[in-house]
Amino acid sequence: MEGLQDLLIDTFIDQIKNGEPAPALLNAARQLLKDNNITASITKDSPLEALVNLLPFEDPTDKVVNE
């Protein structure tokens, strides 16, 4: 199972790096990260903070903590 997950992650990385990935691919990559409890810290004036502030929606299950 680990080998399959590694292959899937490599495929996501290749497709994202090599052009404009389809929205479905980005959503699948996002879901993989979420399902595996992969999180990121947002720091002031970081690109991630800018993205969060730009998005027009909120997911009440996501916790956003500004450091």
BELVEN-V334452 format. One record per residue. N is the residue number from 1. RES is the residue in one letter. PHI is phi in degrees with one decimal (NA if undefined). OMEGA is omega in degrees with one decimal (* if undefined). Layout:
N,RES,PHI,OMEGA
N,RES,PHI,OMEGA
This chain:
1,M,NA,179.9
2,E,-61.8,178.9
3,G,-63.3,178.0
4,L,-66.1,178.5
5,Q,-64.6,177.6
6,D,-61.2,178.6
7,L,-64.2,178.5
8,L,-62.7,179.5
9,I,-63.0,177.4
10,D,-60.7,178.3
11,T,-65.0,177.0
12,F,-57.9,-178.0
13,I,-60.8,-179.1
14,D,-60.3,-176.7
15,Q,-69.9,179.0
16,I,-70.6,-179.2
17,K,-71.5,-171.4
18,N,-98.5,176.2
19,G,137.4,-179.9
20,E,-91.2,-178.6
21,P,-73.0,177.7
22,A,-66.6,177.5
23,P,-54.5,-180.0
24,A,-63.9,178.5
25,L,-67.2,177.9
26,L,-62.1,178.8
27,N,-65.6,178.3
28,A,-64.5,178.0
29,A,-65.1,178.3
30,R,-61.1,-178.8
31,Q,-66.0,177.0
32,L,-60.7,178.1
33,L,-63.0,-178.7
34,K,-64.5,-179.7
35,D,-62.8,-179.5
36,N,-102.4,177.1
37,N,55.5,176.0
38,I,-86.2,-177.4
39,T,-125.6,178.4
40,A,-134.6,175.7
41,S,-93.7,178.4
42,I,-99.8,176.0
43,T,-108.0,-178.8
44,K,-59.0,178.3
45,D,63.8,177.5
46,S,-92.5,176.0
47,P,-58.8,179.2
48,L,-66.1,176.7
49,E,-62.9,178.9
50,A,-62.1,178.6
51,L,-65.3,179.5
52,V,-59.2,-179.2
53,N,-70.1,-179.0
54,L,-81.2,-174.9
55,L,-66.2,-174.4
56,P,-88.0,-177.4
57,F,-145.6,177.3
58,E,-130.0,173.8
59,D,-105.3,-175.4
60,P,-63.5,178.7
61,T,-86.0,178.7
62,D,-87.6,178.0
63,K,-104.8,177.4
64,V,-109.2,-179.9
65,V,-122.5,176.5
66,N,-85.1,179.2
67,E,-103.3,*
